[in-house]
Amino acid sequence: MLTPVPSLDELARDPAKAANLPPGVAAALLVQAAAVQSVLAARIASAETTAPAPAPAAPADEMLTIDEAAAILRRSRRWLYRNADRLPFVKRVSRKSLLCSKARLTRWLAIQPAKRYGSVHANSKAGGFTHDDQNHHPFA
């Protein structure tokens, strides 16, 4: 009497059925499973190459107060308020309130010419550094 050959779905639901299979039937089922596995692996591989990768999440930008930005720039609060419209890292929250993007401030400083923070006499109106302090300036 012939016993019915279980399908791959039946073997997945009840692996104990594989214990009584003749070796030839087990080999035939293994070939079928390998063929299905190859087709599914190819489908997954093609989906991974055609699907666009999700964009990495942008890191949150820290917002600085005017006092913090002024300290980094070594400028006065008044200077920041006067130049706010020309500075790309400044966001006007209200008529009298500004915030500064730390990331944009850092990028802005990196592209500024060195002469911007060069030697300025300590008694000048703009304030700044003496010739001796020039070598210790963090942005030079």
C-alpha positions in Angstrom: 0.0 0.0 0.0 1.3 3.4 -0.9 1.4 6.2 1.6 0.6 9.7 0.3 3.5 12.0 0.1 3.1 15.0 2.3 3.4 18.5 0.7 6.1 21.0 1.8 3.3 22.9 3.6 2.3 19.8 5.6 6.0 19.1 6.5 6.4 22.7 7.6 3.4 22.4 9.9 4.3 18.9 11.2 8.0 18.1 10.7 7.5 14.6 12.4 5.9 13.4 9.1 9.4 13.5 7.6 10.6 10.7 9.9 8.7 8.0 8.0 9.5 9.1 4.5 11.5 6.8 2.2 14.9 8.2 1.3 14.0 8.7 -2.4 10.8 10.7 -1.5 12.8 12.8 1.1 15.4 13.6 -1.6 12.6 14.6 -4.1 11.0 16.9 -1.5 14.4 18.4 -0.7 15.0 19.3 -4.4 11.6 21.0 -4.5 12.3 22.9 -1.3 15.7 24.0 -2.7 14.0 25.2 -6.0 11.5 27.2 -4.0 14.2 28.6 -1.8 16.2 29.7 -4.8 13.2 31.5 -6.4 12.4 33.3 -3.1 16.0 34.3 -2.5 16.2 35.8 -6.1 12.9 37.7 -5.5 14.3 39.2 -2.2 17.6 40.1 -3.8 15.9 41.9 -6.7 13.6 43.8 -4.4 16.6 45.0 -2.3 18.4 46.3 -5.4 15.4 48.1 -6.9 13.9 49.6 -3.7 15.4 52.9 -2.7 17.2 52.9 0.6 15.5 54.9 3.2 17.1 58.3 3.9 19.1 58.4 7.1 17.5 60.5 9.8 19.0 63.9 10.1 20.5 64.6 13.5 18.6 67.1 15.6 20.1 70.5 15.4 20.8 72.2 18.7 19.5 75.8 18.9 21.7 78.3 20.8 20.7 81.4 22.6 22.1 84.7 21.5 24.5 84.7 24.6 25.8 81.3 23.6 26.3 82.2 20.0 27.9 85.5 20.9 30.4 83.6 23.1 31.3 81.2 20.3 31.7 84.1 17.9 33.4 86.3 20.4 31.0 89.1 19.4 28.5 91.1 21.4 24.8 90.4 21.6 24.3 93.8 19.9 26.5 92.7 17.0 24.4 89.6 16.5 21.2 91.6 16.5 22.6 94.1 14.1 23.8 91.4 11.7 21.0 88.9 12.2 19.6 89.3 8.7 23.0 88.6 7.1 23.9 85.6 9.2 22.5 82.3 7.8 22.5 80.5 11.2 20.2 83.1 12.9 16.5 82.6 13.2 14.4 85.5 14.3 11.8 84.1 16.8 10.2 87.5 17.4 11.2 91.2 16.9 13.4 91.0 20.0 14.3 87.4 20.2 16.8 85.3 18.1 18.0 81.7 18.1 21.0 80.3 16.3 21.5 76.9 14.8 24.6 75.4 16.2 25.3 73.2 13.1 24.9 76.1 10.7 27.0 78.3 12.9 29.8 75.7 12.9 29.6 75.4 9.1 29.5 79.2 8.7 32.6 79.6 10.8 34.4 76.8 8.9 34.0 78.7 5.5 34.9 82.2 6.8 38.2 83.6 5.6 40.9 83.6 8.3 41.2 87.4 8.0 37.8 87.8 9.6 39.2 86.7 13.0 42.7 87.9 12.4 44.7 90.3 14.5 42.6 93.2 15.8 43.9 95.7 18.3 42.3 95.2 21.8 41.3 98.9 22.0 39.5 98.9 18.7 35.8 99.6 18.6 35.0 96.1 17.4 37.0 94.5 20.2 39.0 91.4 19.5 42.5 90.1 20.0 45.9 91.6 20.3 48.7 90.3 18.1 49.9 88.0 21.0 46.4 86.4 21.3 46.2 85.6 17.6 47.9 82.2 17.9 45.5 81.1 20.6 42.2 82.0 18.8 40.0 78.8 18.5 38.9 79.7 15.0 42.3 80.6 13.5 
